[in-house]
Amino acid sequence: MRMSYFRPLAALALLFVITACAAQAPRDRAAPRPVPKLVTEAYVSPEAPNEEFDSLATWRHPDGTTWLIATAKSSHRLVIFDADTGTRLREIGSKGPEPGQFIRPNGIAVLGDRLFVAERDNHRVQGFSLPEFRPLGSFGQAELRSPYGLWLNPVDKDTIDVYVTDNFMEGPRYEVVPPLEQLDQRVRRYRLRFDTTGALAAKTLGSFGDTGEATALRIVESLAGDARRRTLLIADEDTRRESTLREYRQNGRSTGRSVPRSSFEAEAEGVALWACGRERGYWIAVDQLQTLTVFRLFDRASLAARGSFTGATVAATDGISLRTAPSHRFPKGALFAVHRDKSVAAFDLRDIVAMLKLDRSCL
């Protein structure tokens, strides 16, 4: 009697456990990714296989031309394109440690008529005045070990705060992530001031990065900021755990927030803010797939997913640059992207808004 009484109870208990687990399982699964929309490129430039393009920035020349400036890691120089057509215009620099030279230039950023370039193997950031590319000085040599990405935040007319990702690694092939206690140096901050001749002087403001097991910045390159909300979005590329975008305050404190789990299939790369007025807008980030790059959009404030798209051609993208200012070809702005390290490409922002049904106030 006791056995016959026990078995139904045991079966009932087991059924309850299985049902409860089944009911809870969806909470632990990431939502399936919607199929990306197709937005055809406005152009893809001819391939330049020996350059190894990485990051992009734009600048409007006084003659009305918009320059698209790319860092070229293998040729140790900058390459300038006409942003409206993808036509190659000129090259700047050569390999070396002197002012105006580069060794593995990576991150690039423009603010006003000043250009900044991070050099991984010169362990520095150089500043230049545009359009003549006159060197203004360099900084970071004492602290930077493997600088990659840059974000510039203007303080006033002659003062800029610069955020630099420092992706130093360990091991004979530099593929080993350092111990957690060293990852509070993943982003370094500098304050730049410029004298009457334009020369820069830099002051280090320290470094930051979470060192928690679940939230540390392990492999970093791209970052961007929202000056209005005083936040940064930093890409962690470590696919051995989870590649994602993590939010920080500009004072270096983690907010504990990131984009939705499993947003990226491959490495999270180039990040840009598409600001639509003072409060609204989107973050755009690269999902660096080798077949076709997926450009993923997230809400500026909530970080919720807001859609994704691919081009017809662009793949394996590193850097992107978003420009909302009008040009002859792109009266409402464009998104520029690197294609397989060999070409640059452009997407018309009007096409992106139409295909993803985004906020039209962004145009």
GINOR-V224609 format. One record per residue. RES is the residue in three letters. PHI is phi in degrees with one decimal (NA if undefined). OMEGA is omega in whole degrees, -180 to 180 (999 if undefined). Layout:
res->{RES/RES}
phi->{PHI/PHI}
omega->{OMEGA/OMEGA}
This chain:
res->{MET/ARG/MET/SER/TYR/PHE/ARG/PRO/LEU/ALA/ALA/LEU/ALA/LEU/LEU/PHE/VAL/ILE/THR/ALA/CYS/ALA/ALA/GLN/ALA/PRO/ARG/ASP/ARG/ALA/ALA/PRO/ARG/PRO/VAL/PRO/LYS/LEU/VAL/THR/GLU/ALA/TYR/VAL/SER/PRO/GLU/ALA/PRO/ASN/GLU/GLU/PHE/ASP/SER/LEU/ALA/THR/TRP/ARG/HIS/PRO/ASP/GLY/THR/THR/TRP/LEU/ILE/ALA/THR/ALA/LYS/SER/SER/HIS/ARG/LEU/VAL/ILE/PHE/ASP/ALA/ASP/THR/GLY/THR/ARG/LEU/ARG/GLU/ILE/GLY/SER/LYS/GLY/PRO/GLU/PRO/GLY/GLN/PHE/ILE/ARG/PRO/ASN/GLY/ILE/ALA/VAL/LEU/GLY/ASP/ARG/LEU/PHE/VAL/ALA/GLU/ARG/ASP/ASN/HIS/ARG/VAL/GLN/GLY/PHE/SER/LEU/PRO/GLU/PHE/ARG/PRO/LEU/GLY/SER/PHE/GLY/GLN/ALA/GLU/LEU/ARG/SER/PRO/TYR/GLY/LEU/TRP/LEU/ASN/PRO/VAL/ASP/LYS/ASP/THR/ILE/ASP/VAL/TYR/VAL/THR/ASP/ASN/PHE/MET/GLU/GLY/PRO/ARG/TYR/GLU/VAL/VAL/PRO/PRO/LEU/GLU/GLN/LEU/ASP/GLN/ARG/VAL/ARG/ARG/TYR/ARG/LEU/ARG/PHE/ASP/THR/THR/GLY/ALA/LEU/ALA/ALA/LYS/THR/LEU/GLY/SER/PHE/GLY/ASP/THR/GLY/GLU/ALA/THR/ALA/LEU/ARG/ILE/VAL/GLU/SER/LEU/ALA/GLY/ASP/ALA/ARG/ARG/ARG/THR/LEU/LEU/ILE/ALA/ASP/GLU/ASP/THR/ARG/ARG/GLU/SER/THR/LEU/ARG/GLU/TYR/ARG/GLN/ASN/GLY/ARG/SER/THR/GLY/ARG/SER/VAL/PRO/ARG/SER/SER/PHE/GLU/ALA/GLU/ALA/GLU/GLY/VAL/ALA/LEU/TRP/ALA/CYS/GLY/ARG/GLU/ARG/GLY/TYR/TRP/ILE/ALA/VAL/ASP/GLN/LEU/GLN/THR/LEU/THR/VAL/PHE/ARG/LEU/PHE/ASP/ARG/ALA/SER/LEU/ALA/ALA/ARG/GLY/SER/PHE/THR/GLY/ALA/THR/VAL/ALA/ALA/THR/ASP/GLY/ILE/SER/LEU/ARG/THR/ALA/PRO/SER/HIS/ARG/PHE/PRO/LYS/GLY/ALA/LEU/PHE/ALA/VAL/HIS/ARG/ASP/LYS/SER/VAL/ALA/ALA/PHE/ASP/LEU/ARG/ASP/ILE/VAL/ALA/MET/LEU/LYS/LEU/ASP/ARG/SER/CYS/LEU}
phi->{NA/-65.8/-67.2/-66.7/-75.8/-70.8/-61.8/-61.2/-64.3/-63.1/-63.3/-64.3/-64.4/-62.4/-61.4/-62.7/-63.7/-62.4/-63.5/-64.8/-64.8/-64.0/-69.5/-86.6/-55.9/-59.5/-63.9/-90.1/-90.4/-73.6/-63.8/-62.1/-77.8/-63.8/-68.6/-62.7/-75.4/-102.4/-121.6/-72.1/-63.4/-69.9/-163.0/-130.3/-70.3/-57.6/-69.3/-128.8/-67.6/-100.0/-92.8/60.2/-64.5/-126.7/-118.7/-132.7/-149.3/-122.4/-155.6/-93.1/-74.0/-57.2/-79.2/98.4/-75.5/-98.4/-89.4/-111.3/-107.5/-115.9/-81.6/-121.1/-71.5/-75.0/-94.0/57.6/-159.7/-107.5/-120.9/-108.6/-119.0/-75.4/-66.6/-79.3/-125.2/81.8/-70.6/-74.8/-105.8/-169.3/-126.5/-130.2/94.4/-153.6/-78.4/157.4/-97.2/-78.0/-57.0/86.3/-104.7/-141.5/-132.5/54.4/-64.6/-127.3/-70.9/-146.6/-153.2/-124.3/-138.6/62.7/-104.5/-117.3/-117.2/-128.4/-132.4/-90.6/-115.7/-59.8/-97.8/-98.5/53.2/-157.4/-120.8/-103.6/-112.3/-139.3/-98.3/-108.5/-93.8/-84.3/58.0/-76.4/-63.6/-106.4/126.3/-140.0/-155.3/94.7/-58.8/-78.6/-117.3/-72.6/-109.7/-146.3/-70.1/-125.2/-96.6/-133.8/-138.6/-110.2/-127.7/-69.0/-96.8/-154.3/-55.2/-118.8/-137.7/-133.6/-94.6/-116.0/-106.8/-128.4/-78.4/-125.6/-96.4/-66.4/-131.0/-120.7/92.7/-62.3/-109.9/52.4/-119.4/-102.3/-67.0/-62.3/-56.5/-54.2/-66.1/-92.5/-80.4/-79.2/-113.5/-71.0/-128.4/-114.1/-118.3/-135.6/-110.9/-105.4/-125.0/-121.8/-84.7/-67.2/-89.1/96.4/-64.5/-99.2/-128.7/-115.5/-123.4/-75.7/-108.9/94.5/-137.7/-155.9/157.2/-67.2/-115.8/-73.5/-56.7/-89.2/-125.3/-65.2/-87.6/-89.4/-127.3/-122.2/-145.8/-87.3/-153.6/-150.5/-132.9/-119.7/-63.0/-64.8/-91.5/59.3/-127.2/-124.0/-120.3/-117.8/-83.5/-106.6/-88.0/-71.7/-74.5/-69.0/-113.9/-151.2/-75.7/-158.7/-116.4/-112.8/-95.9/-130.8/-75.3/-71.1/-83.8/96.9/-90.6/-69.6/-84.5/82.6/-101.9/-149.4/-67.1/-53.5/-58.2/61.4/-68.8/-113.4/-86.6/-121.0/-72.2/-78.1/-122.1/-30.5/-126.1/-145.3/-98.0/-104.0/-83.3/-119.0/81.8/-77.1/-120.8/-87.1/145.3/-140.0/-91.9/-113.8/-139.1/-91.7/-103.4/-80.4/-80.3/-79.5/-79.1/-138.8/-60.7/-103.5/-95.2/-107.2/-111.3/-132.7/-61.6/-58.1/-96.2/-86.7/69.3/-67.7/-63.8/-128.5/124.0/-155.9/-153.2/-123.1/-89.0/-85.6/-129.5/-60.3/-145.2/50.9/-77.0/-95.5/-94.2/-133.2/-145.8/-105.2/-128.1/-95.8/-67.2/-74.7/-137.5/-60.6/-80.2/-124.0/-65.4/-113.7/99.7/-152.0/-107.5/-108.9/-146.4/-84.3/-116.0/50.0/67.0/-117.9/-141.9/-117.6/-139.6/-135.2/-122.2/-74.1/-62.7/-63.1/-67.9/-66.0/-61.0/-65.3/-71.6/-95.1/55.1/-86.1/-59.3/-71.3/-69.0/-75.3/-98.8}
omega->{-179/179/-179/178/-176/-174/177/178/179/180/179/179/179/179/179/-180/-178/-180/180/180/180/-180/-177/-172/-178/179/-176/-180/175/177/179/180/175/178/-180/173/176/173/-175/-180/172/171/167/-175/174/-178/173/-167/-176/-175/-173/178/180/-173/-172/171/180/178/180/179/178/179/178/178/172/178/168/-173/-177/170/-179/-170/-175/179/173/-180/173/177/-176/178/166/-174/-180/-172/-173/178/179/-176/-176/176/-180/171/179/-177/176/-176/-175/175/-178/174/-177/166/-177/175/-176/-178/180/-180/-180/171/-175/179/178/180/179/-177/174/180/-177/-171/165/175/-177/168/177/174/-180/171/180/11/-172/-178/177/180/179/-178/180/-179/175/-175/-177/-175/-171/179/176/-178/-178/-172/-179/164/-176/179/-178/176/171/-173/-176/179/-179/168/-178/175/-175/173/-177/-172/176/-178/-179/179/-176/179/180/-180/-176/177/180/176/-176/-176/177/-174/171/177/-175/177/179/-178/178/171/-179/171/-176/180/-175/177/-178/-179/-177/170/-174/174/179/178/177/-177/178/179/179/180/178/-178/-175/-170/-178/173/-172/-180/-171/173/-173/171/175/-176/176/-176/-179/-177/178/179/174/170/-172/-180/170/-173/-170/180/176/173/172/176/-174/173/-178/-178/177/167/179/174/176/-180/176/175/-176/-178/173/177/-177/-177/179/177/-174/174/-179/-179/172/-175/-173/-177/177/176/173/-177/179/-173/-173/-172/-173/175/-174/164/173/179/-178/166/-164/177/-177/179/172/175/172/176/-175/-179/180/180/-177/-176/-173/-175/176/178/-178/177/180/178/170/166/175/-172/-167/-178/173/-175/168/-173/172/173/179/178/180/177/-176/170/-178/-177/-174/-176/177/177/-176/170/180/-176/174/178/175/178/-171/-174/169/-177/-180/173/177/-179/177/179/-180/179/-178/-174/-178/-180/-179/178/-177/175/178/-180/999}
